[in-house]
Amino acid sequence: MQNEDFSQPVFNKLPPAVALLAVAIFGIEFFFMAGARGYLGGDVAIGWRAQAVRDYAFYSPLLHWLFETGNWSVEHLKRFVTYPFIHWSFTQAIFAVVILLAIGKLVGEVFGNIAVLVIFFGCGAFGALIFAGITGDERPLIGAFPSVYGLIGAYTFWLWVSFGAVGQNQYQAFTLIGFLLGLQLFFALFFGASNDWIADLAGFALGFLLTPALVPGAFQRFMHRMRQR
């Protein structure tokens, strides 16, 4: 009987940046959920999520207020990078973490940890900026999806170059984003629409356009790698 090697880890090693982001999102959600169920913090913990939304969510009117007052303090600018770590529910947070782990692993292995962090925070901030500029929606923007969509944009860029290097149809690279946007449209039709998709799409667009700038010579390396296969 052939001996099997059971020494391999169940999960492939994650890039540190991806693991750190996932732990931060899940950890914050864990405290919200534990507090709401009375496991932590006592009675005051029931309002932890609502308090976090007030203190760290992004609000569209904030952008107009910043331009009017010129008060570009860290207290207000922090919301551009803190809102991705707060979610409306455990389900929303877990869904964001799952996509982050799956796509972030691929992006981190190809482009590196610094690129993952730049794309995550840069696309999140850009998504909020476009969300405020286009919609003016007073509903708070929270959740990691604009940042995660930025990573999907980076992954789409990788597929775009890879398909082109082997002569395949490059538009196949947009299958994933097309599926996700279609899924959002489905839920919007049956459960009510929100303007959050604008921030998501903006994050994706910046992720796709930003990736080659973060990795000089990306096109050449991808083509060389594909020719070696």
C-alpha positions as CSV (number, residue, x, y, z in Angstrom):
1,M,0.0,0.0,0.0
2,Q,1.4,3.4,-1.0
3,N,2.2,5.7,1.9
4,E,0.3,9.0,1.7
5,D,1.9,12.3,2.8
6,F,-0.3,13.9,5.4
7,S,2.3,16.6,6.3
8,Q,0.8,19.2,3.9
9,P,-1.3,21.9,5.5
10,V,-5.0,21.8,5.0
11,F,-5.0,25.4,3.8
12,N,-2.3,26.8,1.6
13,K,-0.3,29.6,3.2
14,L,-1.9,33.0,2.9
15,P,0.1,36.1,2.1
16,P,0.5,38.0,5.5
17,A,-1.3,41.1,4.3
18,V,-4.4,39.1,3.3
19,A,-4.4,37.2,6.6
20,L,-4.0,40.4,8.6
21,L,-6.9,42.1,6.8
22,A,-9.1,39.0,7.1
23,V,-8.4,38.6,10.8
24,A,-9.1,42.3,11.4
25,I,-12.5,42.2,9.6
26,F,-13.5,38.9,11.3
27,G,-12.2,40.0,14.7
28,I,-14.2,43.2,14.7
29,E,-17.4,41.4,13.6
30,F,-16.8,38.8,16.3
31,F,-16.8,41.4,19.0
32,F,-20.0,43.0,17.5
33,M,-21.7,39.6,17.4
34,A,-20.5,38.6,20.9
35,G,-21.6,41.9,22.3
36,A,-25.0,41.8,20.8
37,R,-25.6,38.3,22.3
38,G,-24.4,39.4,25.7
39,Y,-21.2,37.4,25.8
40,L,-19.0,40.5,26.1
41,G,-19.3,44.0,27.4
42,G,-22.6,43.8,29.3
43,D,-25.6,45.9,28.3
44,V,-23.5,48.6,26.6
45,A,-22.1,46.1,24.1
46,I,-25.4,45.8,22.4
47,G,-24.8,49.2,20.8
48,W,-21.2,48.5,19.7
49,R,-22.1,48.1,16.1
50,A,-24.2,51.3,16.0
51,Q,-21.5,53.2,17.7
52,A,-18.9,52.0,15.3
53,V,-21.0,53.1,12.4
54,R,-21.3,56.6,13.9
55,D,-17.6,56.9,14.6
56,Y,-16.0,55.0,11.6
57,A,-18.4,54.7,8.7
58,F,-18.2,57.0,5.7
59,Y,-20.9,59.5,5.0
60,S,-21.3,61.3,1.7
61,P,-22.1,64.7,3.2
62,L,-18.7,64.5,4.9
63,L,-17.0,65.0,1.6
64,H,-18.9,68.2,0.8
65,W,-18.3,69.4,4.4
66,L,-14.6,68.8,4.0
67,F,-14.4,71.0,0.9
68,E,-16.5,73.7,2.5
69,T,-14.6,73.9,5.8
70,G,-11.2,72.8,4.7
71,N,-11.0,70.8,7.9
72,W,-8.9,67.9,6.5
73,S,-8.1,66.4,9.9
74,V,-7.3,62.8,10.6
75,E,-10.4,62.6,12.7
76,H,-12.5,62.9,9.5
77,L,-10.2,61.4,6.9
78,K,-9.8,58.2,8.8
79,R,-13.3,57.2,7.7
80,F,-12.0,56.6,4.2
81,V,-10.0,53.7,5.5
82,T,-12.0,52.5,8.5
83,Y,-15.4,51.9,6.9
84,P,-14.3,48.7,5.2
85,F,-13.9,47.0,8.6
86,I,-17.5,47.5,9.7
87,H,-20.4,45.6,8.3
88,W,-24.2,45.5,8.8
89,S,-24.3,41.9,9.7
90,F,-22.2,38.7,10.4
91,T,-23.3,37.3,7.0
92,Q,-22.1,40.4,5.1
93,A,-18.8,40.3,6.9
94,I,-18.2,36.6,6.3
95,F,-19.0,36.9,2.6
96,A,-16.5,39.7,2.3
97,V,-13.8,37.7,4.2
98,V,-14.4,34.7,1.9
99,I,-13.9,36.7,-1.2
100,L,-10.9,38.5,0.4
101,L,-9.2,35.2,1.2
102,A,-9.8,33.7,-2.2
103,I,-8.9,36.6,-4.4
104,G,-6.4,38.2,-2.0
105,K,-4.4,35.0,-2.0
106,L,-4.0,35.1,-5.7
107,V,-3.2,38.8,-5.9
108,G,-0.8,38.6,-3.0
109,E,1.1,35.6,-4.5
110,V,1.5,37.4,-7.8
111,F,1.9,41.1,-6.9
112,G,3.1,40.9,-3.3
113,N,1.9,42.1,0.1
114,I,2.5,45.8,-0.4
115,A,0.4,45.8,-3.5
116,V,-2.5,44.0,-1.6
117,L,-2.5,46.7,1.0
118,V,-2.3,49.6,-1.4
119,I,-5.1,48.2,-3.5
120,F,-7.3,47.4,-0.5
121,F,-7.1,50.8,1.1
122,G,-6.7,52.8,-2.1
123,C,-9.7,51.3,-3.8
124,G,-11.8,51.5,-0.6
125,A,-11.0,55.2,-0.3
126,F,-11.6,55.8,-4.1
127,G,-14.9,53.9,-3.9
128,A,-16.1,56.1,-1.1
129,L,-15.0,59.2,-3.0
130,I,-16.9,58.2,-6.1
131,F,-19.9,57.1,-4.0
132,A,-20.1,60.5,-2.4
133,G,-19.5,62.5,-5.6
134,I,-22.1,60.7,-7.7
135,T,-24.9,59.7,-5.2
136,G,-24.7,62.2,-2.3
137,D,-26.5,59.3,-0.4
138,E,-26.8,60.2,3.3
139,R,-26.9,56.5,4.2
140,P,-23.6,55.4,5.7
141,L,-21.2,53.5,3.5
142,I,-19.7,50.5,5.3
143,G,-18.3,47.1,4.4
144,A,-15.1,45.8,2.7
145,F,-16.7,45.2,-0.7
146,P,-15.2,48.3,-2.5
147,S,-11.8,47.3,-1.3
148,V,-12.4,43.6,-2.2
149,Y,-13.6,44.6,-5.6
150,G,-10.3,46.4,-6.0
151,L,-8.5,43.1,-5.5
152,I,-10.9,41.6,-8.0
153,G,-9.8,44.3,-10.4
154,A,-6.2,43.4,-9.9
155,Y,-7.0,39.7,-10.4
156,T,-8.9,40.6,-13.6
157,F,-5.9,42.5,-14.8
158,W,-3.8,39.3,-14.2
159,L,-6.3,37.3,-16.2
160,W,-6.5,39.9,-19.0
161,V,-2.7,39.7,-19.5
162,S,-2.6,36.0,-19.1
163,F,-5.3,35.4,-21.7
164,G,-3.7,37.8,-24.1
165,A,-0.3,36.0,-23.7
166,V,-1.7,32.7,-24.9
167,G,-4.0,34.2,-27.6
168,Q,-7.3,33.6,-25.8
169,N,-10.3,36.0,-25.7
170,Q,-9.2,38.6,-23.1
171,Y,-12.8,39.6,-22.3
172,Q,-13.2,36.3,-20.5
173,A,-11.2,38.0,-17.7
174,F,-14.3,40.0,-16.8
175,T,-16.5,36.9,-16.2
176,L,-16.1,37.1,-12.4
177,I,-17.0,40.8,-12.1
178,G,-19.9,40.3,-14.5
179,F,-21.2,37.5,-12.3
180,L,-20.9,39.5,-9.1
181,L,-22.6,42.6,-10.6
182,G,-25.3,40.4,-11.9
183,L,-25.8,38.9,-8.5
184,Q,-26.1,42.3,-7.0
185,L,-28.7,43.3,-9.6
186,F,-30.7,40.1,-8.7
187,F,-30.7,41.0,-5.0
188,A,-31.5,44.6,-5.8
189,L,-34.6,43.6,-7.8
190,F,-36.0,41.3,-5.2
191,F,-34.8,42.8,-1.9
192,G,-34.4,46.5,-2.6
193,A,-31.6,48.4,-4.2
194,S,-28.9,50.6,-2.7
195,N,-26.2,52.8,-4.2
196,D,-23.3,50.8,-2.7
197,W,-22.7,49.1,-6.0
198,I,-21.3,52.4,-7.3
199,A,-18.5,52.3,-4.7
200,D,-17.9,48.6,-5.5
201,L,-17.6,49.3,-9.3
202,A,-15.3,52.3,-8.6
203,G,-13.1,50.1,-6.5
204,F,-12.9,47.5,-9.2
205,A,-12.0,50.0,-11.9
206,L,-9.2,51.5,-9.8
207,G,-7.9,48.1,-8.9
208,F,-7.7,47.1,-12.6
209,L,-6.0,50.4,-13.6
210,L,-3.7,50.7,-10.6
211,T,-2.2,47.2,-10.7
212,P,0.3,47.7,-13.6
213,A,1.5,50.9,-12.0
214,L,2.2,49.1,-8.7
215,V,4.2,46.4,-10.4
216,P,6.5,47.8,-13.1
217,G,7.2,45.4,-15.9
218,A,4.1,43.3,-15.0
219,F,3.1,42.8,-18.6
220,Q,6.6,41.5,-19.6
221,R,6.8,39.2,-16.6
222,F,3.4,37.8,-17.2
223,M,4.1,37.1,-20.9
224,H,7.4,35.5,-20.1
225,R,5.8,33.3,-17.4
226,M,3.0,32.2,-19.8
227,R,5.4,31.3,-22.6
228,Q,7.3,29.0,-20.2
229,R,4.1,26.9,-19.5
